[in-house]
Amino acid sequence: MLVLGSMGVVYGDIGTSPLYAMKAALDHAKNTGVLETEVIGIVSLLVWALVFTVTIKYVFFLMLADNKGEGGTLSLMALAQKALGKRGRTIFLLGVAGAALFSGDAIITPAISVLSAVEGLTEVSPDLDRSYIILITLAILILLFTVQKSGTARVAAFFGPIMFVFFTVLALLGLYHIAYDNPRILLALNPLYGLRFLFGNGATGFVTLGLVFLAVTGAEALYADMGHFGRAPIQFAWLVFVLPALLLNYLGQGAMVLAHPEAAADPFYVMAPTQLLIPMVILSTVATVIASQAVITGAFSLVRQAIQLGLLPRMEIQHTSAAQEGQIFVPRINWLILIGVVFLVLQFKTSDSLANAYGIAVTGTMVVTTSLAFVVVWKLWRWPLWSAILFIAFFLSIDLAFLAANLVKVLDGGYVPLCLAAGAMVVMWTWTRGTHLLEQKTHRDSTRIADLIRQLESSKLPRVRGTAIFMTSDTDAAPSALMHNLKHNKVLHEHNVLMSVRTENYPRVAPKNRFEMEKLSDEFSRVIVHFGYMESPRIPVALASLRKSGVKFDIMTTSFFLGRRTLKTSPTSGMPLWQDKLFILLSKQATTATDFFAIPSDRVVELGAQVAV
């Protein structure tokens, strides 16, 4: 079941690449015609891209670099930071860059996948107006994003079987055309043919390399979704089902183009018999929707990780499944991605045009992933430096070659993912920098909690029954909410808890390590609650674990005191004015601590203050 499930979620993106990868790689030959050596060379590049980049690098190597079972750019960043300790600033920037580049991929993948599938209708009806293709594509995409809020758990049960059928069809079509069109395409299994095409055709070979990369664009999902299915099922599904199906299909497309050069315009759909063309279009469209779903779900998970790691402001995160922690919906991100996808479809109109925008973000993410892997191999796995350099340099040289080939497409649409990634990086950099400066200022201007406790012990402030929990990020300083409560209400609870939530650099925290508690005085305690970056920080759950450990308090007589800050710009903030304004804007968009930490709203008291950034 895990193998079948991984085929539906993990391999949706890379599984639908035959719809457009071969077509895009043969684009240069539409006007000049195709030569046998060119077709064999291009198919050879496709085959060995799957072997080196996906099979060897991701399936056999990177999946070993898991962070307690979890994968992905931010998981690898946390692993590398752990290996370097406090010297991880460069690692942090690489992780931010990788997460930002993934945001570009998350917007382009649904657009190009669904559009390329719907374009199969032109094979059924060549006179079909282009505007109908765009309208059908937009309708499918809008419906896809609209149903996200209801959760994908039930729909996901059908993903695996559908993709199994899709991969089976890919393999059978490929086998048929290899056998009956031109078995000489099997020469493509020799990597020398790919190298001859690449280095023997000048600029054409280099540009084609960037288009060949479209065949491996879903490789990051192998690593990112490891925590959902485990290493073994994903590896088994790839080696036994997915890789053979993709190889056979690309070889079959090549054999058909050798026998029928006119098929180079759209080799995927021409492979299907005429009577099965409409079912093939339907199956391919469903498969691309599944591919899009996998990327959207991945974007939600990445955003939650980024929020937990302090890279983004708090956002509303809805859980759509009571059984699975990973089934989440982030409304703001969902609608932002939809707006971006609709814009891309209307702007580029064809999958061929979108292919130029695709690839740069993914190659950039792969370069980041490989660079982070070097730190893990060297420092965490303790390989000798020379062997770590040689090992990583092999993969990095392939990634950089793909990246350079894709950079040629910057002016033809490649600027889109770069602009999206740049915008995401500015947002994460601003939020991280602004939060750090604000914490420094707050700590500098606050009273030490130890000093305040000594003052209160000799004061005659009235004490009231019950427990007051003051949420704070700095448990050594007196929270502003506590100071305002003393100043305005002139009262102190008999039990006061300074509670801080900390996100660890590993995915999940064991229940026994969920909290640490320290008694500061008869009236004050300090509690630090630990969550992994893949977990939702629910305070009631943490309090339940406290009660199970013997800490006595009643939730119905407990009040939560939260500070709400109104920010304003300051000429001495340490950031430029535009960044001050952006940080304040992001702060206003953040969801409240009450909602984010799932605190019962009828137990919350908020005390406001104005702070200059």
ROBA-798539 format. One line per 10 residues: number of its first residue (from 1); their letters; for each residue x, z, y of C-alpha. Coordinates in steps of 0.2 Angstrom, whole numbers, always signed. Example, Ala and Ser with C-alpha at 12.3 -4.5 7.8 and 13.67 -1.06 7.14 Angstrom:
2
1) AS) +62:+39:-22 ~ +68:+36:-5
% end
This chain:
613
1) MLVLGSMGVV) +0:+0:+0 ~ +14:+4:+12 ~ +22:-13:+8 ~ +6:-22:+11 ~ +3:-12:+27 ~ +20:-16:+34 ~ +16:-35:+31 ~ +2:-33:+43 ~ +10:-22:+57 ~ +28:-25:+56
11) YGDIGTSPLY) +29:-43:+52 ~ +15:-50:+62 ~ +26:-56:+76 ~ +40:-64:+66 ~ +28:-70:+53 ~ +19:-81:+66 ~ +35:-89:+73 ~ +34:-105:+62 ~ +19:-110:+73 ~ +31:-113:+88
21) AMKAALDHAK) +49:-111:+83 ~ +52:-128:+74 ~ +41:-137:+87 ~ +51:-130:+102 ~ +68:-133:+93 ~ +64:-151:+91 ~ +57:-153:+109 ~ +73:-163:+114 ~ +69:-176:+101 ~ +51:-180:+106
31) NTGVLETEVI) +57:-195:+117 ~ +73:-200:+108 ~ +68:-199:+90 ~ +75:-187:+77 ~ +90:-190:+66 ~ +92:-183:+48 ~ +108:-174:+53 ~ +99:-166:+68 ~ +84:-160:+58 ~ +95:-153:+44
41) GIVSLLVWAL) +106:-144:+57 ~ +91:-136:+66 ~ +83:-130:+50 ~ +100:-123:+45 ~ +101:-114:+61 ~ +84:-107:+58 ~ +88:-101:+41 ~ +104:-93:+45 ~ +97:-84:+60 ~ +84:-76:+49
51) VFTVTIKYVF) +98:-71:+37 ~ +111:-64:+49 ~ +100:-57:+63 ~ +86:-51:+53 ~ +91:-48:+35 ~ +109:-42:+38 ~ +108:-34:+55 ~ +91:-26:+55 ~ +86:-24:+37 ~ +102:-19:+29
61) FLMLADNKGE) +111:-11:+44 ~ +101:-4:+59 ~ +88:+3:+48 ~ +101:+15:+42 ~ +103:+21:+60 ~ +86:+31:+60 ~ +83:+46:+70 ~ +74:+58:+57 ~ +65:+43:+51 ~ +60:+35:+67
71) GGTLSLMALA) +68:+18:+74 ~ +67:+8:+90 ~ +77:+7:+106 ~ +73:+24:+113 ~ +76:+33:+96 ~ +93:+24:+95 ~ +96:+30:+113 ~ +92:+48:+108 ~ +103:+47:+93 ~ +118:+40:+103
81) QKALGKRGRT) +116:+53:+117 ~ +116:+66:+103 ~ +133:+59:+97 ~ +140:+59:+114 ~ +133:+75:+121 ~ +134:+76:+140 ~ +144:+60:+141 ~ +128:+49:+138 ~ +124:+42:+156 ~ +129:+25:+151
91) IFLLGVAGAA) +119:+27:+135 ~ +104:+32:+145 ~ +105:+17:+156 ~ +106:+6:+141 ~ +91:+14:+133 ~ +81:+12:+149 ~ +86:-7:+150 ~ +81:-9:+132 ~ +64:-1:+135 ~ +61:-12:+151
101) LFSGDAIITP) +66:-28:+142 ~ +53:-24:+128 ~ +39:-23:+142 ~ +43:-41:+145 ~ +41:-45:+127 ~ +25:-36:+125 ~ +17:-47:+139 ~ +23:-64:+133 ~ +21:-62:+114 ~ +1:-61:+114
111) AISVLSAVEG) +1:-76:+126 ~ +12:-87:+117 ~ +6:-82:+99 ~ -13:-85:+102 ~ -10:-100:+113 ~ +0:-109:+100 ~ -13:-105:+87 ~ -27:-111:+97 ~ -18:-127:+101 ~ -20:-132:+83
121) LTEVSPDLDR) -38:-138:+88 ~ -30:-153:+96 ~ -25:-158:+79 ~ -43:-157:+74 ~ -49:-166:+89 ~ -35:-175:+99 ~ -47:-178:+114 ~ -51:-160:+116 ~ -49:-155:+135 ~ -35:-144:+138
131) SYIILITLAI) -46:-132:+149 ~ -56:-128:+133 ~ -39:-122:+124 ~ -35:-111:+139 ~ -53:-104:+139 ~ -54:-100:+120 ~ -36:-92:+122 ~ -42:-81:+136 ~ -58:-76:+127 ~ -48:-70:+112
141) LILLFTVQKS) -35:-61:+122 ~ -48:-52:+133 ~ -58:-47:+117 ~ -42:-41:+109 ~ -38:-29:+123 ~ -55:-23:+126 ~ -57:-17:+108 ~ -41:-7:+109 ~ -50:+9:+116 ~ -60:+10:+100
151) GTARVAAFFG) -44:+12:+90 ~ -35:+0:+77 ~ -36:+11:+62 ~ -50:+2:+53 ~ -45:-15:+59 ~ -27:-12:+53 ~ -34:-10:+35 ~ -37:-29:+35 ~ -21:-34:+43 ~ -10:-32:+27
161) PIMFVFFTVL) -21:-43:+16 ~ -23:-56:+29 ~ -5:-58:+32 ~ -1:-58:+14 ~ -13:-73:+12 ~ -5:-81:+28 ~ +13:-79:+20 ~ +7:-86:+4 ~ +0:-101:+13 ~ +16:-103:+22
171) ALLGLYHIAY) +26:-103:+6 ~ +15:-115:-3 ~ +15:-128:+11 ~ +33:-127:+12 ~ +36:-129:-7 ~ +24:-144:-7 ~ +33:-154:+7 ~ +51:-149:+1 ~ +46:-157:-16 ~ +36:-172:-11
181) DNPRILLALN) +43:-177:+6 ~ +62:-175:+6 ~ +72:-162:-5 ~ +88:-167:+5 ~ +82:-153:+17 ~ +89:-141:+5 ~ +106:-146:+12 ~ +101:-134:+27 ~ +105:-119:+16 ~ +123:-124:+19
191) PLYGLRFLFG) +128:-116:+36 ~ +141:-129:+40 ~ +126:-141:+44 ~ +120:-129:+57 ~ +137:-126:+65 ~ +140:-145:+66 ~ +124:-148:+75 ~ +128:-133:+87 ~ +146:-138:+91 ~ +144:-157:+89
201) NGATGFVTLG) +129:-160:+102 ~ +136:-153:+118 ~ +123:-145:+129 ~ +109:-150:+118 ~ +115:-140:+104 ~ +117:-125:+115 ~ +100:-126:+122 ~ +92:-129:+105 ~ +101:-112:+100 ~ +90:-103:+112
211) LVFLAVTGAE) +74:-111:+105 ~ +80:-107:+87 ~ +80:-89:+92 ~ +61:-90:+93 ~ +61:-88:+74 ~ +68:-70:+75 ~ +59:-63:+90 ~ +49:-50:+80 ~ +65:-43:+72 ~ +64:-27:+84
221) ALYADMGHFG) +48:-23:+76 ~ +57:-20:+59 ~ +67:-6:+67 ~ +54:+1:+79 ~ +40:+3:+66 ~ +51:+11:+53 ~ +43:+28:+56 ~ +26:+22:+52 ~ +30:+15:+34 ~ +47:+20:+30
231) RAPIQFAWLV) +63:+11:+26 ~ +60:+5:+8 ~ +43:-3:+10 ~ +49:-13:+25 ~ +64:-19:+16 ~ +55:-23:+1 ~ +41:-33:+10 ~ +55:-43:+19 ~ +66:-47:+4 ~ +52:-51:-8
241) FVLPALLLNY) +38:-58:+2 ~ +41:-62:+21 ~ +59:-70:+21 ~ +56:-82:+6 ~ +39:-87:+14 ~ +48:-91:+31 ~ +63:-100:+23 ~ +51:-111:+13 ~ +40:-115:+27 ~ +55:-120:+39
251) LGQGAMVLAH) +62:-130:+25 ~ +46:-138:+22 ~ +43:-142:+41 ~ +60:-150:+41 ~ +57:-160:+25 ~ +41:-167:+32 ~ +49:-172:+49 ~ +62:-181:+39 ~ +48:-191:+30 ~ +37:-192:+45
261) PEAAADPFYV) +47:-192:+62 ~ +31:-192:+72 ~ +27:-175:+65 ~ +40:-167:+76 ~ +27:-165:+90 ~ +19:-151:+80 ~ +26:-150:+63 ~ +17:-133:+58 ~ -1:-140:+58 ~ +3:-157:+52
271) MAPTQLLIPM) +9:-148:+36 ~ -9:-144:+32 ~ -20:-157:+23 ~ -33:-164:+34 ~ -48:-155:+25 ~ -39:-138:+27 ~ -34:-140:+45 ~ -49:-130:+53 ~ -46:-115:+40 ~ -28:-116:+44
281) VILSTVATVI) -31:-115:+63 ~ -43:-100:+60 ~ -30:-91:+48 ~ -16:-94:+61 ~ -27:-88:+75 ~ -31:-72:+66 ~ -12:-70:+61 ~ -7:-71:+80 ~ -20:-59:+85 ~ -12:-47:+72
291) ASQAVITGAF) +5:-51:+79 ~ -2:-47:+96 ~ -9:-31:+90 ~ +7:-25:+83 ~ +16:-28:+100 ~ +2:-19:+110 ~ +3:-4:+98 ~ +22:-4:+100 ~ +20:-4:+119 ~ +9:+11:+118
301) SLVRQAIQLG) +21:+20:+107 ~ +36:+16:+118 ~ +27:+22:+134 ~ +23:+38:+126 ~ +41:+40:+121 ~ +46:+36:+139 ~ +34:+49:+146 ~ +40:+62:+134 ~ +58:+58:+139 ~ +55:+59:+157
311) LLPRMEIQHT) +56:+40:+161 ~ +39:+38:+167 ~ +25:+49:+175 ~ +12:+57:+164 ~ -2:+45:+159 ~ -18:+48:+150 ~ -15:+45:+131 ~ -31:+44:+120 ~ -29:+48:+102 ~ -40:+35:+92
321) SAAQEGQIFV) -38:+43:+75 ~ -39:+61:+68 ~ -28:+57:+54 ~ -14:+47:+61 ~ -4:+54:+76 ~ +3:+36:+80 ~ -14:+29:+83 ~ -15:+30:+102 ~ -22:+21:+117 ~ -15:+21:+134
331) PRINWLILIG) -28:+14:+146 ~ -17:+10:+161 ~ -4:+1:+151 ~ -18:-9:+141 ~ -25:-16:+157 ~ -8:-20:+165 ~ -3:-29:+149 ~ -19:-39:+149 ~ -17:-44:+168 ~ +0:-50:+164
341) VVFLVLQFKT) -5:-60:+148 ~ -19:-68:+158 ~ -8:-73:+172 ~ +5:-81:+160 ~ -8:-91:+151 ~ -15:-98:+167 ~ +2:-101:+174 ~ +11:-109:+160 ~ -5:-117:+151 ~ +5:-123:+135
351) SDSLANAYGI) +15:-114:+122 ~ +29:-126:+125 ~ +31:-120:+143 ~ +29:-102:+138 ~ +43:-104:+125 ~ +55:-106:+140 ~ +50:-89:+146 ~ +51:-81:+128 ~ +67:-75:+121 ~ +77:-68:+135
361) AVTGTMVVTT) +69:-51:+135 ~ +71:-50:+116 ~ +89:-56:+116 ~ +93:-43:+129 ~ +85:-29:+119 ~ +95:-35:+104 ~ +111:-34:+114 ~ +106:-16:+120 ~ +102:-11:+102 ~ +118:-17:+95
371) SLAFVVVWKL) +128:-9:+109 ~ +119:+8:+106 ~ +123:+6:+87 ~ +141:+5:+91 ~ +141:+23:+97 ~ +131:+29:+82 ~ +143:+20:+70 ~ +159:+27:+79 ~ +154:+44:+84 ~ +140:+49:+73
381) WRWPLWSAIL) +145:+41:+57 ~ +163:+44:+61 ~ +170:+26:+57 ~ +188:+23:+63 ~ +187:+15:+80 ~ +195:-2:+74 ~ +182:-4:+60 ~ +167:+0:+71 ~ +173:-12:+84 ~ +176:-26:+72
391) FIAFFLSIDL) +159:-23:+63 ~ +149:-22:+79 ~ +158:-36:+87 ~ +152:-48:+73 ~ +133:-44:+77 ~ +136:-43:+96 ~ +144:-60:+96 ~ +129:-68:+88 ~ +117:-58:+100 ~ +127:-63:+115
401) AFLAANLVKV) +127:-82:+110 ~ +108:-81:+108 ~ +107:-72:+125 ~ +118:-85:+134 ~ +108:-100:+126 ~ +92:-92:+133 ~ +99:-89:+150 ~ +99:-108:+152 ~ +80:-106:+153 ~ +79:-94:+168
411) LDGGYVPLCL) +73:-107:+180 ~ +61:-115:+168 ~ +51:-98:+165 ~ +64:-86:+159 ~ +63:-77:+176 ~ +46:-70:+171 ~ +53:-57:+158 ~ +68:-54:+168 ~ +57:-50:+183 ~ +46:-39:+173
421) AAGAMVVMWT) +61:-30:+165 ~ +68:-27:+182 ~ +52:-20:+189 ~ +51:-8:+174 ~ +69:-3:+176 ~ +66:+1:+195 ~ +51:+11:+191 ~ +60:+21:+177 ~ +75:+23:+188 ~ +65:+29:+203
431) WTRGTHLLEQ) +55:+41:+193 ~ +70:+49:+184 ~ +80:+50:+200 ~ +66:+57:+210 ~ +61:+70:+197 ~ +79:+76:+196 ~ +80:+78:+215 ~ +64:+87:+216 ~ +69:+99:+202 ~ +85:+103:+211
441) KTHRDSTRIA) +76:+106:+227 ~ +63:+117:+219 ~ +76:+127:+210 ~ +86:+129:+226 ~ +71:+135:+236 ~ +64:+147:+223 ~ +66:+165:+219 ~ +75:+170:+203 ~ +62:+177:+191 ~ +73:+192:+186
451) DLIRQLESSK) +74:+197:+205 ~ +55:+195:+207 ~ +52:+206:+191 ~ +62:+220:+199 ~ +53:+219:+215 ~ +36:+219:+206 ~ +40:+234:+196 ~ +41:+245:+211 ~ +26:+237:+220 ~ +8:+244:+220
461) LPRVRGTAIF) +0:+227:+217 ~ -16:+229:+207 ~ -15:+224:+189 ~ -30:+215:+181 ~ -34:+213:+162 ~ -29:+197:+153 ~ -15:+185:+151 ~ -9:+173:+164 ~ +1:+158:+158 ~ +11:+149:+172
471) MTSDTDAAPS) +17:+132:+167 ~ +34:+128:+174 ~ +49:+117:+170 ~ +62:+130:+176 ~ +59:+147:+167 ~ +74:+155:+177 ~ +64:+153:+193 ~ +48:+160:+198 ~ +35:+147:+197 ~ +27:+142:+214
481) ALMHNLKHNK) +9:+145:+206 ~ +15:+163:+203 ~ +21:+165:+221 ~ +6:+158:+228 ~ -5:+169:+217 ~ +4:+184:+223 ~ +4:+179:+241 ~ -15:+174:+242 ~ -24:+184:+229 ~ -12:+199:+229
491) VLHEHNVLMS) -15:+203:+211 ~ -5:+202:+195 ~ -11:+201:+177 ~ -6:+214:+164 ~ +2:+200:+154 ~ +11:+185:+162 ~ +19:+171:+152 ~ +31:+158:+160 ~ +29:+143:+148 ~ +40:+128:+148
501) VRTENYPRVA) +38:+112:+138 ~ +54:+103:+132 ~ +55:+87:+124 ~ +69:+85:+111 ~ +80:+70:+107 ~ +72:+69:+89 ~ +55:+62:+85 ~ +46:+78:+79 ~ +48:+96:+79 ~ +45:+107:+63
511) PKNRFEMEKL) +31:+120:+65 ~ +44:+134:+63 ~ +54:+128:+78 ~ +39:+124:+89 ~ +42:+139:+101 ~ +55:+152:+106 ~ +49:+168:+115 ~ +59:+181:+125 ~ +52:+197:+133 ~ +58:+199:+150
521) SDEFSRVIVH) +49:+215:+154 ~ +33:+225:+149 ~ +23:+212:+160 ~ +33:+196:+158 ~ +38:+185:+144 ~ +46:+168:+143 ~ +40:+155:+131 ~ +48:+138:+128 ~ +38:+126:+118 ~ +47:+111:+109
531) FGYMESPRIP) +40:+94:+105 ~ +48:+79:+98 ~ +47:+63:+109 ~ +35:+55:+97 ~ +23:+70:+98 ~ +9:+73:+110 ~ +12:+90:+119 ~ -4:+99:+116 ~ -3:+117:+123 ~ -18:+123:+112
541) VALASLRKSG) -9:+118:+96 ~ +7:+127:+102 ~ -4:+143:+106 ~ -11:+142:+89 ~ +6:+143:+81 ~ +10:+158:+93 ~ -5:+167:+86 ~ +0:+163:+68 ~ +17:+171:+72 ~ +9:+187:+77
551) VKFDIMTTSF) +9:+186:+96 ~ -8:+194:+101 ~ -18:+186:+115 ~ -35:+179:+117 ~ -37:+161:+123 ~ -54:+166:+131 ~ -46:+179:+142 ~ -31:+168:+146 ~ -29:+159:+163 ~ -17:+144:+165
561) FLGRRTLKTS) -10:+143:+183 ~ -3:+126:+188 ~ +6:+121:+203 ~ +0:+105:+211 ~ +12:+97:+223 ~ +8:+86:+238 ~ +24:+76:+241 ~ +30:+68:+258 ~ +45:+58:+262 ~ +61:+66:+269
571) PTSGMPLWQD) +76:+58:+278 ~ +87:+70:+268 ~ +80:+67:+251 ~ +95:+58:+244 ~ +85:+42:+240 ~ +81:+27:+251 ~ +64:+27:+260 ~ +57:+14:+249 ~ +62:+24:+234 ~ +54:+39:+241
581) KLFILLSKQA) +38:+30:+244 ~ +38:+23:+227 ~ +41:+40:+219 ~ +27:+47:+229 ~ +15:+33:+224 ~ +20:+35:+205 ~ +17:+54:+207 ~ -1:+50:+214 ~ -4:+39:+198 ~ +1:+53:+186
591) TTATDFFAIP) -12:+61:+176 ~ -15:+80:+179 ~ -5:+92:+169 ~ -22:+99:+163 ~ -27:+83:+154 ~ -9:+78:+148 ~ -6:+95:+140 ~ -24:+96:+134 ~ -27:+113:+142 ~ -46:+118:+142
601) SDRVVELGAQ) -51:+114:+160 ~ -62:+129:+162 ~ -47:+140:+160 ~ -36:+132:+173 ~ -32:+138:+191 ~ -23:+125:+202 ~ -13:+131:+217 ~ -7:+118:+229 ~ +9:+116:+240 ~ +17:+103:+251
611) VAV) +34:+98:+246 ~ +46:+86:+255 ~ +55:+74:+243
% end
